[in-house]
Each structure stands twice: as C-alpha cells, then as structure tokens.
Amino acid sequence: MKLAIVGNDSLARATEECCRRHFNVVLPHEGIDVLWVAYDTPIGKDDKSDVEWVFDRIRQQVVDFDSQQLILISSQLPVGSTALLEQEFPYLTFAYSPENVRVATAVADFENQARVIVGVRTNAHNELLKELFAPFTKNLILTTPETAEMCKAALNCYLALCITFSNELARICEVVGADAMKVSEALKCEPRVSLKAPLRPGAPYGGGHLAREIYNLTQIASKAGIKCPVIGHIKESNDGV
C-alpha cells in the first residue's frame, strides 16, 4: 500500500511515524492509494472551526486524483463536512476517521487504539481500510461519514460535560463542607461510571478543541429548531456564568 500523509500537528507526525513501520509512505501524487489528511483545524476566538482553511488544503492536494484513490480525513471538522466535499468533488471517494490521540503521547496512542471509527459512503475501499488500520487496532468500526463525524463531536462534548459537572459539584461541596476530591473518587468507583472519566474538579477545559464541538452541535441544533439545554449550557457553566 502506498499512502501520503499531509498535516501540521502531532496527529500528522504520529500518523507518519507509525505508518512508516508498516507501509510505503510517499509524497502526494506518487501513485498513492490513500491520501491521509491530518491538519489541525484552526479555531477562532468564538470557538468556530475554520473549515474552509482545511478545505483549501484538500483542494490543493486532490487536483489530479481519481475515484481509485481514497482521501481519508482525520482533521477535526463539524458534522456534515465530508458531505460538502463529496458535493464539490462527486468523482472522488472521501472517508472520515476522527483522531483520538493526545499531544503528549500521540505515537503511543496511535499505535494502540481501543477502536477506530471510519465513515465512508461506499464499500469499495473496505478491504483497504482494514489493511490500513490492522496494525493499530483490533476494533475497526465502519459506518457513514456523518456517524463518524458525530462520534468525535459526542466524545468531546461528553468530556467537556464531565469537567464542568465535576466543577459544579465542587462548588456545592465547598458550600456544604464536603471533600470534592473524595466525591469524585467515589463517583468514578461506581461500576456504571468509568474510572478514566475526567470527573475531577479543577481548572475549566480550555484550548478550543472541546469548545468547538459544543459550538458546532449547538449551531446544528439551533438551525434545526432542536432544544438541547444540556449541551447548550456546558460552555456557560465552564465559563462560570
């Protein structure tokens, strides 16, 4: 398999380092089977993703591509982004696989993934995708692009919710004289709650990566006339309003 990886962050570096151990990683347009897009999507002051910035870089790369090549996107994009690319390039095949690595441990995270989700519209590249991810996970979930995009949004919103929920509990603990850290410890020991859940009082979430998913889902809900008070108020709680 020949693949090219384009990007500008820890995900791109980890992807390339890990893939070189198993595949022939080359420059784009050298008769590749897969173009893996791993740009870090810029985030504005209002937590809005600069999707067009990523789209422009994809456009520059796929000028001479055809339907035989797969464009696999792992940049963090709002739900519906893959469909927009498919409308613009109906003769190309896009897949979306949300990244799931941390900056400090990107290579180790990439090498040992509990699951990988890939959304693709056609089954034509299923075997290729299985081959590509076999070295890195035993659990490959193939689904639609919208579902794959939503999985990333759901995860980040859940993590943000856990952080804000823990800090709200901590505020109440302070008032009643309870130990917020012990409450957090007891909560995570409950079999119905994960030990790895970020249920620990402390600093509010920051950096934009969680906030942009809350913004994106809130915008989708607002445009559709759907009431989502829990997601809609995560940022408000996090900001201490």
C-alpha positions in Angstrom: 0.0 0.0 0.0 1.2 3.5 -0.9 0.0 6.4 1.2 0.7 10.0 1.6 0.1 12.0 4.8 -0.4 15.7 4.9 -0.8 17.7 8.1 0.7 20.1 10.5 0.4 18.8 14.0 1.1 16.0 16.5 -1.5 13.7 14.8 0.2 14.1 11.4 3.6 13.3 12.9 2.4 10.3 14.9 0.5 9.0 11.8 3.5 9.2 9.6 5.9 7.7 12.2 3.6 4.8 12.9 2.6 4.1 9.2 6.2 4.1 8.0 6.8 1.0 10.1 4.1 -0.9 8.1 3.5 0.8 4.8 5.2 2.7 1.9 4.7 6.3 2.9 5.5 8.6 -0.1 4.9 12.1 -1.3 1.4 13.0 -2.6 0.7 12.2 -6.2 3.2 9.4 -6.4 0.7 6.8 -7.5 -0.7 6.6 -4.0 -3.7 4.5 -2.7 -4.6 6.8 0.2 -4.1 10.4 1.0 -4.4 10.9 4.7 -5.4 14.4 5.7 -4.4 15.3 9.3 -4.3 19.1 9.5 -5.1 20.7 12.8 -8.2 22.7 12.1 -7.8 26.4 13.3 -10.2 27.7 15.9 -11.4 31.3 16.0 -12.0 33.3 19.2 -15.7 32.4 19.1 -14.8 28.6 19.1 -15.8 28.3 15.5 -13.7 25.9 13.3 -12.1 27.4 10.2 -13.3 24.6 8.0 -12.5 26.5 4.8 -8.8 26.6 5.7 -8.7 22.8 5.8 -10.9 22.5 2.6 -8.4 24.8 0.7 -5.6 22.4 1.6 -7.5 19.4 0.5 -8.4 21.1 -2.8 -4.7 21.8 -3.5 -3.9 18.1 -2.9 -6.7 16.4 -4.9 -6.4 18.3 -8.2 -5.3 15.2 -10.2 -7.0 12.5 -8.1 -9.5 10.0 -9.4 -12.0 7.6 -7.9 -9.4 4.9 -7.4 -7.7 6.9 -4.7 -9.1 7.3 -1.2 -9.0 10.6 0.7 -9.0 9.8 4.4 -9.7 12.8 6.6 -8.8 12.9 10.3 -8.9 16.7 10.8 -11.4 17.7 13.4 -14.3 19.0 11.3 -18.0 19.7 12.0 -20.7 17.1 11.2 -21.6 17.4 7.5 -18.1 18.4 6.3 -17.5 15.2 4.4 -20.8 15.6 2.6 -19.8 19.1 1.5 -16.5 17.7 0.0 -18.5 14.9 -1.8 -20.7 17.6 -3.3 -17.7 19.6 -4.5 -15.8 16.5 -5.8 -18.5 13.9 -6.8 -15.9 11.9 -8.7 -13.7 11.3 -5.6 -14.1 9.0 -2.6 -13.8 10.5 0.9 -13.6 8.8 4.2 -13.6 10.3 7.7 -11.8 8.9 10.7 -11.7 11.1 13.8 -8.4 11.3 15.5 -8.1 10.0 19.0 -4.6 10.9 20.2 -3.2 13.2 22.9 -0.4 15.5 22.1 1.9 14.2 24.9 1.5 10.6 23.9 0.5 10.8 20.3 2.6 7.9 18.9 1.8 5.5 21.7 -1.9 6.4 21.4 -1.9 5.9 17.7 -0.1 2.5 17.9 -2.6 1.1 20.4 -6.1 2.3 19.7 -9.1 0.7 21.5 -11.2 1.4 18.4 -11.0 3.2 15.1 -14.1 4.6 13.5 -14.2 5.2 9.8 -17.1 6.7 7.9 -17.2 6.0 4.2 -20.1 6.1 1.7 -19.1 3.0 -0.3 -17.8 -0.5 0.5 -15.3 -0.4 -2.3 -12.4 0.5 0.0 -13.3 -1.6 3.0 -10.5 -4.1 2.5 -8.0 -1.3 2.0 -9.2 0.4 5.3 -9.0 -2.9 7.1 -5.4 -3.4 5.9 -4.5 0.2 6.8 -5.8 0.1 10.4 -5.0 -3.6 11.2 -1.6 -2.7 12.8 -3.1 -0.1 15.1 -6.4 -1.6 16.4 -8.4 -4.8 16.8 -11.7 -2.9 16.6 -12.4 -1.2 13.3 -15.9 0.3 13.1 -17.1 1.1 9.6 -20.0 3.4 9.3 -21.3 6.5 7.5 -19.3 9.8 7.4 -21.9 11.6 9.4 -21.8 9.0 12.1 -18.0 9.1 12.3 -18.1 12.8 12.5 -20.7 12.7 15.2 -18.7 10.2 17.2 -15.9 12.7 17.7 -18.3 15.5 18.5 -20.1 13.4 21.0 -16.8 12.3 22.7 -15.5 15.9 23.1 -18.9 17.2 24.4 -19.0 14.3 26.9 -15.5 15.1 28.2 -16.4 18.8 28.5 -19.6 17.9 30.3 -17.7 15.7 32.8 -15.3 18.6 33.5 -18.0 21.2 34.0 -20.1 18.7 36.0 -17.2 18.0 38.4 -16.6 21.7 38.9 -20.2 22.4 39.6 -20.2 19.6 42.2 -17.0 21.1 43.7 -18.8 24.4 44.2 -21.6 22.8 46.0 -19.2 20.7 48.1 -17.4 23.8 49.2 -20.7 25.2 50.5 -21.8 22.1 52.4 -18.3 21.2 53.7 -17.8 18.1 51.6 -14.5 16.9 50.2 -14.9 17.3 46.4 -11.9 15.0 45.6 -13.4 12.2 47.7 -16.8 12.7 46.0 -15.1 12.4 42.6 -13.2 9.3 43.7 -16.3 7.7 44.9 -18.2 8.6 41.8 -15.6 7.0 39.5 -15.5 3.8 41.6 -19.2 3.3 40.8 -19.5 0.4 38.3 -21.7 2.4 36.0 -19.0 5.2 35.7 -15.7 4.8 34.0 -12.5 5.1 36.2 -11.0 7.1 33.3 -13.8 9.6 33.1 -12.5 13.2 33.6 -14.6 13.6 36.7 -12.1 15.6 38.8 -12.6 19.1 40.0 -10.0 21.6 38.8 -9.4 24.0 36.0 -12.1 24.5 33.4 -11.5 23.0 30.0 -9.6 25.2 27.5 -7.7 25.2 24.3 -10.7 25.2 22.0 -10.7 21.5 21.0 -13.7 20.7 23.3 -15.3 24.1 22.9 -15.5 23.9 19.1 -17.6 20.7 19.3 -20.0 22.3 21.7 -20.3 25.3 19.3 -20.8 23.1 16.3 -23.5 20.9 17.9 -25.2 24.0 19.4 -25.3 25.6 15.9 -26.8 22.5 14.3 -29.4 22.2 17.0 -30.3 25.9 16.7 -30.7 25.8 12.9 -32.9 22.7 13.2 -35.0 24.2 16.0 -34.0 21.4 18.4 -33.8 22.1 22.1 -30.5 20.9 23.7 -30.3 22.7 27.0 -27.6 20.4 28.4 -25.1 20.8 25.6 -26.1 24.4 25.1 -25.1 25.3 28.7 -21.8 23.4 29.0 -19.8 26.5 28.0 -21.9 28.7 30.2 -21.1 26.6 33.2 -17.4 26.2 32.2 -17.0 29.9 32.0 -18.5 30.4 35.4 -21.5 32.3 34.2 
